[in-house]
């Protein structure tokens, strides 16, 4: 039997899907048995829930991708570029370690995770000579990025991607829900650009997140934890880098950028010169949630303040619907870009 790159991509999705299906309940039961539980602050009764679901999805992803690297090597499937895959997997492993340490030690300062994310970005500098260093959008003259790409763009994409998902994640189903939308969009963009290596990573992430969503959706049976949110963010970022999908990735991150900029209003206010606003809502007796602030210090607060009778479930659906808009836009941009390149070179 001859395996092709498309077979590997399909196996990546199925393998991550099945491993996550097996590992998530196992790790959930282990955390319950060890009383490693966290209060769900968005519920009136504050139930306790296992909080390191990201460990299961990261393990499922890493085991599957590592196994497929062996398969690709043995069968000499040249369409999968191991020179891109190895540093990508190493960056993901380093970020998973950062998330695990944060869940265990609880880093006291906001700046710790971005700094450690910079360290996790170091392996991706190795892709400098394998990826496109030119900005070649339609109707815009080519811009050669040169050393700006490895020294500035790669670290920024990884630091922002990893931490962006982490700062908007305190509601049931939001991290895996948006993760499914974004990984699906990047999978489509990688298909458009015919990049099997990026498709392999995005297919695996998508498979993990589909299973985890059903454990994390309202009412959550398990949280992702910092390990989960950082894993989702860094995998999206490295997939975008090796798949030449920088602009689709930036488009997908626009809701998170808006959320971050709104949060900075809190840090820059006269009464609060540092720190982050409280992300969670205040649960009400009728099942709705309200913001404790009068101003919108994030997209979540904007929805709680300006939408009527917002429940946690509705808030997540609103944010996911907002992300879908940018996912469609990202795919359209990628389609137009490659259609223009094919027509005009």
Secondary structure, 3 states (H helix, E strand, C coil): CCCCHHHHHHHHHHHHHHHHHHHHHHHHHHHHHCCCEEECCCCCCCCEEECCHHHHHHHHHHHHHHHHHHHHHHHCCCCCCHHHHHHHHHHHHHHHHHHHHHHHHCCCCCHHHHHHHHHHHHHHHHHCCCCCCEECCCCCCCEECCHHHHHHHHHHHHHHHHHHHHHCCCCCCHHHHHHHHHHHHHHHHHHHCCCHHHHHHHHHHHHHHHHHHHHHCCCCCECCHHHHHHHHHHHHHHHHHHCCCHHHHHHHCHHHHHHHHHHHHHHHCCCCCCCCCCCCCEECCCCEEECCCCCCCCHHHHHHHHCCCCEHHHHHHHHHHHHHHHHHHHHHHHHHHHHHHHHHC
